[in-house]
Protein backbone atom coordinates (compact mmCIF):
# COMPACT_ATOMS: atom_id res chain seq x y z
CA UNK A 1 0.00 0.00 0.00
CA UNK A 2 1.46 3.33 -1.07
CA UNK A 3 1.01 6.21 1.33
CA UNK A 4 0.52 9.63 -0.17
CA UNK A 5 2.09 12.59 1.59
CA UNK A 6 -0.34 14.69 3.57
CA UNK A 7 1.33 17.81 2.24
CA UNK A 8 2.08 17.90 -1.52
CA UNK A 9 5.22 19.94 -0.80
CA UNK A 10 6.68 17.00 1.15
CA UNK A 11 8.07 15.37 -2.00
CA UNK A 12 9.78 18.59 -3.05
CA UNK A 13 11.18 19.09 0.43
CA UNK A 14 12.50 15.52 0.48
CA UNK A 15 14.17 16.04 -2.89
CA UNK A 16 15.80 19.26 -1.68
CA UNK A 17 17.06 17.58 1.49
CA UNK A 18 18.52 14.66 -0.48
CA UNK A 19 20.18 17.05 -2.94
CA UNK A 20 21.66 19.04 -0.06
CA UNK A 21 23.04 15.92 1.60
CA UNK A 22 24.58 14.76 -1.69
CA UNK A 23 26.26 18.14 -2.16
CA UNK A 24 27.61 18.07 1.40
CA UNK A 25 28.98 14.53 0.99
CA UNK A 26 30.57 15.45 -2.35
CA UNK A 27 32.21 18.51 -0.77
CA UNK A 28 33.54 16.40 2.10
CA UNK A 29 35.01 13.85 -0.32
CA UNK A 30 36.64 16.62 -2.38
CA UNK A 31 38.14 18.16 0.76
CA UNK A 32 39.48 14.79 1.92
CA UNK A 33 40.87 14.03 -1.54
CA UNK A 34 42.73 17.35 -1.55
CA UNK A 35 44.69 16.29 1.53
CA UNK A 36 45.13 12.61 0.61
CA UNK A 37 42.86 11.20 3.31
CA UNK A 38 40.61 8.17 3.32
CA UNK A 39 36.86 8.00 3.88
CA UNK A 40 34.77 5.23 5.36
CA UNK A 41 32.01 3.86 3.14
CA UNK A 42 29.47 1.08 3.46
CA UNK A 43 30.37 -2.10 1.64
CA UNK A 44 26.79 -3.12 0.86
CA UNK A 45 27.00 -6.11 3.16
CA UNK A 46 26.31 -4.48 6.53
CA UNK A 47 29.96 -3.58 6.92
CA UNK A 48 32.27 -0.78 5.95
CA UNK A 49 35.68 -0.17 4.47
CA UNK A 50 38.16 2.65 4.14
CA UNK A 51 38.80 3.98 0.64
CA UNK A 52 41.19 6.72 -0.50
CA UNK A 53 39.08 9.80 -1.11
CA UNK A 54 40.76 10.37 -4.47
CA UNK A 55 39.61 6.95 -5.70
CA UNK A 56 36.08 7.55 -4.47
CA UNK A 57 35.98 10.97 -6.12
CA UNK A 58 37.11 9.47 -9.43
CA UNK A 59 34.40 6.81 -9.15
CA UNK A 60 31.78 9.49 -8.49
CA UNK A 61 32.92 11.49 -11.52
CA UNK A 62 32.68 8.43 -13.77
CA UNK A 63 29.19 7.63 -12.46
CA UNK A 64 28.09 11.21 -13.10
CA UNK A 65 29.46 11.09 -16.64
CA UNK A 66 27.63 7.82 -17.31
CA UNK A 67 24.40 9.23 -15.89
CA UNK A 68 24.70 12.29 -18.13
CA UNK A 69 25.30 10.11 -21.18
CA UNK A 70 22.24 8.01 -20.40
CA UNK A 71 20.04 11.07 -19.88
CA UNK A 72 21.15 12.43 -23.27
CA UNK A 73 20.00 9.29 -25.07
C-alpha positions as CSV (number, residue, x, y, z in Angstrom):
1,X,0.0,0.0,0.0
2,X,1.5,3.3,-1.1
3,X,1.0,6.2,1.3
4,X,0.5,9.6,-0.2
5,X,2.1,12.6,1.6
6,X,-0.3,14.7,3.6
7,X,1.3,17.8,2.2
8,X,2.1,17.9,-1.5
9,X,5.2,19.9,-0.8
10,X,6.7,17.0,1.1
11,X,8.1,15.4,-2.0
12,X,9.8,18.6,-3.1
13,X,11.2,19.1,0.4
14,X,12.5,15.5,0.5
15,X,14.2,16.0,-2.9
16,X,15.8,19.3,-1.7
17,X,17.1,17.6,1.5
18,X,18.5,14.7,-0.5
19,X,20.2,17.0,-2.9
20,X,21.7,19.0,-0.1
21,X,23.0,15.9,1.6
22,X,24.6,14.8,-1.7
23,X,26.3,18.1,-2.2
24,X,27.6,18.1,1.4
25,X,29.0,14.5,1.0
26,X,30.6,15.5,-2.3
27,X,32.2,18.5,-0.8
28,X,33.5,16.4,2.1
29,X,35.0,13.9,-0.3
30,X,36.6,16.6,-2.4
31,X,38.1,18.2,0.8
32,X,39.5,14.8,1.9
33,X,40.9,14.0,-1.5
34,X,42.7,17.4,-1.6
35,X,44.7,16.3,1.5
36,X,45.1,12.6,0.6
37,X,42.9,11.2,3.3
38,X,40.6,8.2,3.3
39,X,36.9,8.0,3.9
40,X,34.8,5.2,5.4
41,X,32.0,3.9,3.1
42,X,29.5,1.1,3.5
43,X,30.4,-2.1,1.6
44,X,26.8,-3.1,0.9
45,X,27.0,-6.1,3.2
46,X,26.3,-4.5,6.5
47,X,30.0,-3.6,6.9
48,X,32.3,-0.8,5.9
49,X,35.7,-0.2,4.5
50,X,38.2,2.6,4.1
51,X,38.8,4.0,0.6
52,X,41.2,6.7,-0.5
53,X,39.1,9.8,-1.1
54,X,40.8,10.4,-4.5
55,X,39.6,7.0,-5.7
56,X,36.1,7.6,-4.5
57,X,36.0,11.0,-6.1
58,X,37.1,9.5,-9.4
59,X,34.4,6.8,-9.2
60,X,31.8,9.5,-8.5
61,X,32.9,11.5,-11.5
62,X,32.7,8.4,-13.8
63,X,29.2,7.6,-12.5
64,X,28.1,11.2,-13.1
65,X,29.5,11.1,-16.6
66,X,27.6,7.8,-17.3
67,X,24.4,9.2,-15.9
68,X,24.7,12.3,-18.1
69,X,25.3,10.1,-21.2
70,X,22.2,8.0,-20.4
71,X,20.0,11.1,-19.9
72,X,21.2,12.4,-23.3
73,X,20.0,9.3,-25.1
